[in-house]
């Protein structure tokens, strides 16, 4: 259900595009994103940072598309969003020495530290590549092809990427006791090196 909720603005964007064109679809996507936040506020549910980021980017880039009547801005929106995620994950890992992916998923997955690092790096590469591919499609194919790619192509790539990662992670998942032992062993190894 959460996946459908998260995809709500995208699905409405696609439907509006097919019936009324890109500018109407952009307005619908902005309204749907605002409605999504308002619904979460009304239900007193946690609003994830991803929702706020997506709202800000759709309002800025969608608003520029509508105000300037230029579809370039809405076509850049997915790339900017994915590149922002790549910068946040990469900057967290390599500049701040903090793995934001682990911070978000650490309560649900127990993995060795090295695997968390590889997982984070894989997401940085994925987001960077998808952002570049989005612009390639946007500038080399008609708008209707770009919309289909944005809705189905990117979602399909994301789904395949997550499935591939699940196979990789399955080999490294640890139960609670093993994870605690692995963390202790890493700490002990670090202390011995000092």
C-alpha positions as CSV (number, residue, x, y, z in Angstrom):
1,X,0.0,0.0,0.0
2,X,2.9,2.4,0.8
3,X,4.3,1.8,-2.7
4,X,1.0,2.8,-4.3
5,X,0.8,5.8,-2.0
6,X,4.4,6.9,-3.0
7,X,3.6,6.3,-6.7
8,X,0.3,8.3,-6.5
9,X,1.6,11.6,-8.0
10,X,3.5,9.7,-10.8
11,X,0.4,7.6,-11.8
12,X,-1.8,10.7,-11.8
13,X,0.9,12.5,-13.9
14,X,0.9,9.7,-16.4
15,X,-3.0,9.5,-16.7
16,X,-3.2,13.3,-17.0
17,X,-0.5,13.3,-19.7
18,X,-2.4,10.7,-21.8
19,X,-5.7,12.7,-21.6
20,X,-4.7,16.3,-21.4
21,X,-1.0,16.7,-22.3
22,X,2.2,17.6,-20.4
23,X,1.2,20.9,-18.9
24,X,-2.0,19.6,-17.4
25,X,0.0,16.5,-16.2
26,X,2.5,18.8,-14.5
27,X,-0.2,20.7,-12.7
28,X,-1.8,17.4,-11.6
29,X,1.6,16.1,-10.3
30,X,2.1,19.3,-8.3
31,X,-1.4,19.1,-6.8
32,X,-1.0,15.4,-6.1
33,X,2.3,15.9,-4.3
34,X,0.8,18.7,-2.2
35,X,-2.3,16.5,-1.4
36,X,0.0,13.6,-0.5
37,X,1.7,15.8,2.2
38,X,-1.6,17.2,3.4
39,X,-3.0,13.7,3.8
40,X,0.0,12.6,5.8
41,X,-0.3,15.7,8.0
42,X,-4.1,15.1,8.5
43,X,-3.4,11.5,9.5
44,X,-0.6,12.6,11.8
45,X,1.7,10.2,10.0
46,X,5.5,10.7,9.6
47,X,6.5,12.6,6.5
48,X,9.6,11.1,5.2
49,X,12.4,13.4,3.9
50,X,11.9,11.9,0.5
51,X,8.4,13.2,0.4
52,X,9.6,16.8,1.3
53,X,12.4,16.6,-1.3
54,X,10.1,15.4,-4.0
55,X,7.5,18.1,-3.2
56,X,10.1,20.9,-3.3
57,X,11.5,19.7,-6.6
58,X,8.1,19.1,-8.3
59,X,7.0,22.6,-7.1
60,X,10.1,24.3,-8.4
61,X,10.6,22.4,-11.7
62,X,6.9,21.9,-12.4
63,X,6.2,25.5,-11.5
64,X,8.9,26.7,-13.9
65,X,7.4,24.4,-16.6
66,X,4.0,25.9,-16.1
67,X,5.1,29.5,-15.6
68,X,7.5,29.6,-18.5
69,X,5.5,27.1,-20.6
70,X,8.7,25.2,-21.2
71,X,8.7,21.4,-20.8
72,X,12.5,21.3,-20.3
73,X,12.1,21.9,-16.6
74,X,9.8,19.0,-15.9
75,X,12.0,16.8,-17.9
76,X,15.0,17.7,-15.7
77,X,13.0,17.0,-12.5
78,X,13.7,13.3,-12.2
79,X,17.4,13.8,-12.9
80,X,17.7,16.5,-10.3
81,X,15.9,14.3,-7.8
82,X,18.1,11.2,-8.4
83,X,21.3,13.2,-8.5
84,X,20.3,14.9,-5.2
85,X,19.8,11.4,-3.7
86,X,23.2,10.4,-5.1
87,X,24.9,13.5,-3.6
88,X,23.2,12.9,-0.2
89,X,24.2,9.3,0.0
90,X,27.7,9.8,-1.5
91,X,28.4,12.9,0.6
92,X,27.2,11.2,3.7
93,X,29.5,8.2,3.1
94,X,32.6,9.9,1.8
95,X,32.5,13.4,3.3
96,X,30.6,13.0,6.6
97,X,31.6,9.4,7.2
98,X,28.0,8.5,7.8
99,X,26.0,5.9,5.9
100,X,22.5,7.4,5.5
101,X,21.2,4.2,3.9
102,X,22.2,2.3,7.0
103,X,20.6,5.0,9.2
104,X,17.3,4.5,7.3
105,X,17.4,0.7,7.0
106,X,19.6,-0.5,9.8
107,X,16.6,-1.3,12.0
108,X,15.3,-3.6,9.3
109,X,18.5,-5.2,8.0
110,X,21.5,-6.5,9.8
111,X,24.5,-6.4,7.6
112,X,28.3,-6.2,8.0
113,X,29.7,-2.7,7.8
114,X,31.5,-3.4,4.5
115,X,28.3,-4.5,2.9
116,X,26.5,-1.3,4.0
117,X,29.3,0.6,2.3
118,X,28.9,-1.3,-0.9
119,X,25.2,-1.1,-0.8
120,X,25.4,2.7,-0.4
121,X,27.9,3.0,-3.2
122,X,25.6,0.9,-5.5
123,X,22.7,3.3,-4.9
124,X,24.9,6.3,-5.6
125,X,25.9,4.8,-8.9
126,X,22.4,3.8,-9.7
127,X,20.9,7.2,-9.0
128,X,23.6,8.9,-11.0
129,X,23.1,6.6,-14.0
130,X,19.3,6.9,-14.0
131,X,19.5,10.7,-13.8
132,X,21.8,10.7,-16.8
133,X,19.7,8.2,-18.7
134,X,16.6,10.3,-18.0
135,X,18.2,13.3,-19.7
136,X,19.4,11.2,-22.6
137,X,15.8,10.0,-23.3
138,X,14.4,13.5,-22.7
139,X,16.6,15.1,-25.3
140,X,16.7,12.3,-27.9
141,X,13.1,11.1,-28.1
142,X,9.7,12.8,-28.2
143,X,7.9,13.8,-25.0
144,X,5.5,10.9,-25.1
145,X,8.4,8.4,-25.2
146,X,10.0,10.3,-22.3
147,X,6.8,10.1,-20.2
148,X,6.6,6.4,-20.8
149,X,10.2,6.0,-19.9
150,X,9.8,8.1,-16.8
151,X,6.8,6.1,-15.6
152,X,7.6,2.6,-16.7
153,X,11.3,2.5,-17.6
154,X,12.7,4.1,-14.5
155,X,10.3,2.1,-12.3
156,X,11.3,-1.1,-14.1
157,X,15.0,-0.3,-13.6
158,X,14.4,0.4,-10.0
159,X,12.5,-2.8,-9.5
160,X,15.3,-4.9,-11.2
161,X,18.0,-3.1,-9.2
162,X,16.2,-3.9,-5.9
163,X,15.7,-7.5,-6.9
164,X,19.3,-7.9,-7.8
165,X,20.3,-6.3,-4.5
166,X,18.1,-8.6,-2.6
167,X,20.0,-11.6,-4.0
168,X,23.3,-10.0,-3.1
169,X,22.0,-9.0,0.4
170,X,20.6,-12.5,1.0
171,X,24.2,-13.8,1.2
172,X,25.2,-11.2,3.8
173,X,22.1,-10.9,6.1
174,X,22.9,-11.7,9.7
175,X,20.6,-12.6,12.5
176,X,20.6,-10.4,15.5
177,X,23.1,-12.5,17.5
178,X,25.5,-12.9,14.5
179,X,25.3,-9.1,13.8
180,X,26.2,-8.3,17.4
181,X,29.1,-10.8,17.2
182,X,30.3,-9.3,13.9
183,X,30.1,-5.7,15.3
184,X,32.1,-6.9,18.4
185,X,34.6,-8.6,16.2
186,X,35.0,-5.4,14.1
187,X,35.5,-3.4,17.3
188,X,38.0,-5.8,18.7
189,X,39.9,-5.9,15.4
190,X,40.0,-2.1,15.4
191,X,41.2,-2.0,19.0
192,X,44.0,-4.6,18.3
193,X,45.2,-2.5,15.3
194,X,45.5,0.6,17.6
